[in-house]
Amino acid sequence: MIVLSLWAGLLSGLCWLLGDILLVGFEVDKESYDSFTEQSRIGNKKLAMLMLSGSVGRLRLGALVANFSIPLMLVSLYALFGLTNKGLWAYLSIALLGIGFALSPVAHVAFYYVGIISKKAYKQSGGLVCSDEDSGLINEAVLFLDITWRTAIALTGLGWLVYSLLIVTGQTILPAYLGLLTPLPLSLLTILLVEKLRIGRPYLNGAGLNIGFSLFYLLLLLHIGS
């Protein structure tokens, strides 16, 4: 059952990675869209411009493919817990991860709504300055995204930090070095490679956590298989 649970985690991670690529895998095109945001009351101008070049169909698929795979991500918690000594800190890490996973879909889908609202506002403005009314709607969608996304990321990140410490301190059956290869450090490394070395851009923009997630489950499967 642990192996099947890990496969569920890997599949979910790949679905979320695909979702990130489809939904936020763009570069901000300031030359094309700066006139839309420059003199507007839009707070997060970069985010408002980010998805303007993507089709609604692409953004929708990016939101849905991740959303519908979240049960697989929750199933993967069975394996993560089964690999621990089932102590108090193990329960805490799984609880944090479970809550973070459960909150992730609404945060991910919030990007979709920011994208389609911005696209509609851009069309209505004819590419000129966004109206105050549409700017307010975009700002509200971004606020909702910020609240849900930051909460989900904070809880998930804290959960992975605790789980990393469990591995490093010998409270799992895994070798200690895998504690340095959990989604938290792997995602930070991925973000560094994408942002600074521009590897995989624009498609991997915003995909750091789910790259780390997928790689970690793959490493666990390879370790158990060996």
N, C-alpha and C positions, 0 to 999 in steps of 0.2 A: 504493500500500500504506500510505503514511503516513496518508492521509485515512481509510482503513478502520480503521486502528489507533486513530486518534483517536475515531472513532465507537464503537469497542469500549470505549474508556475512558469516554466520556460515558454509554453505556448501563450500564456497570458502576457508575459513580458514582450514577446515578439509582436503580439497584437497591439499592445500599447506603443511599442516602438513604431509600428506602421501608422498608428493613429497620430503620433507626434509628427511623423514625416508629412502626412497628408494635411494635417491641421495647421501646424506652425512652421513647416519647413520652407520658409521664405526669407529673403533679404528685404529689409525696408527700402523701398524705392522712393527716395526723397525727391529725385528729379521729376518723377511722374506725378507724385501726389502731394508735394509740399504745399501747393496752392490751396489744397483742401483743408489743411490743418494749421498752417502758419499763423493766420490771424483769427483763428477760431478759439472757442472756450474749451476745447478738448484738453483734458489734463494730460493723459498719457498719449502723446501724439504718435510715438513710434508704434505702440500697440494698435492704434487706430489705423495706421497705414500698413501694418505687417501683412494682413491677409487680403488686402484689396485685389491683388493680382490672382488670387485663387478662385476657382469656380465654386459656386454654392454646392454642387455635387461632390466635389473633392473635400470641402470642409465638412459636409454632412457625413461622408463616409469615414473621415478621420475621427469624428466624434463618436460615431456608432460602433466602429470596430473595437475601440478600446472599452467603451461602455458595456458592451455585451460579453466581454471576456472577463469581467471582474469576478464572476463566480469561480473561475479557474484560479484566479489570484488568491481568493479566500481559501480554496481547497489546499493550496500550497502551504498554508499555515500548519496543516497536519504534519507535514514532513519536517518543517522547521522545528516544531515543538518536539517531535519524535526523536530528533537528533540531539536534544539537550538532556541534562540530568533531571529535568522537570522540577527544578527548584523555584523559589519565589521570583528570582530575577528572570527566569525563563517565562514564567506566566506573565510578568510585566512586559517583557519584550513582545510576546505574541499578542497581548492585549493592545499595546500601542500600534503594532503593525496592522492588526485587524481593524481597529478604528480608522487608522490612516487609509487603508485600502478601501474601506467602505465609503469614506468621504471623497475619494479620488474621482469617481465618475462625474459628480456634479461640478467639480472644479475643472475637469477636462472639457466637459460640454460647455462650460461658461466661455471658453475661447471661441467656440463655434458661434455663440450668440453675439459676442463682440465683433466677430468677423462679418456676419451677415447684416448686423445693424449698421456697421461702418460702410459696407458695400451699398446698402440702400441709401444711406445719407449721402454718400459720394455721388450716386446716380441722381438723386434729387437736386443736388447742388450744381450739377453739370460740370463737376470738376473744380468748381470755385469754392469759396470759403463756406465751410459747414455752418448751417444755421444754429442759432443758440438753442433752439428746441432739440434738434438732432444731437448737438454737442452734449446737452444734458442727459439725453438717453444713452449715449455712448459712455459718458462718465459713470452713470448708474450701473451699466453692465460691467464696466471695468472694476468698479468698487465691489460688486458681487463676486467677480472673478478673484480679486485680491483677497477677500475674506476667506473664500472657500479654498483657494489654491494654497495660500500660506498656511492655513490650518492643517490641511491634508499633508503638505510637505513637512511641516514641523513635526507632526505626530509620527509620520512614517520615518523621517530622518532620525528621530529620537529612538524609535523602535529598532532601527538598524544599528544605531550606535550601541545600544544595550546588547543586542545580539552579537555584535562584533566583539564586545568585551567578554561575553560568555565563551566565545570560541578561543580568544587569546588566553583566558584564564583557566582553560581546561574544563569548562563546565558543559562541554558537548563532546561527542565522539569524533569530532572533526580535528584535523591537525591545526595547531595554533596559527600557522601562516595564513590559513584561509580567513582568519579574522581581519586581515589586511586587504582582503579581496571581496568583501561584502559590497552590496550596492552603494553604500555611502562613499567609501574611498574610490571605488571604480567610477562612480558618476562624477566625482570631483576631477578625477584624471581625464575623463572623457570631455568634460566641459572645458578644461584647460587646452586639450588638443584641438577641439572644435573652435573655441574662441580665439586662441592665440596663434595656433598653427593653421587654422582654417581648414582642417581636415574634415571632409564630408559636408562642408557647407554648400548650399543653404539647408540641405535636407535634414541634417542632424541638429539643427538649431533647436534647442529646447528638449532634446531627446536624451540628455545625459543620464538622468535617473533610470530610465527604462533600458538603456544600453547596459548600465551597471547591473540592473535587475536581471536581465536576460543572461549576461555573462556569468553571474554568480550561480544561477540555477544550472547552467551548463557545466560549470566547474564542479558543483555538487554531484551531478549525474556522472561525470567522468571519474570523480573520486570514489563514489560508491561502486561504480562499475568495475573499477580496478581492484 
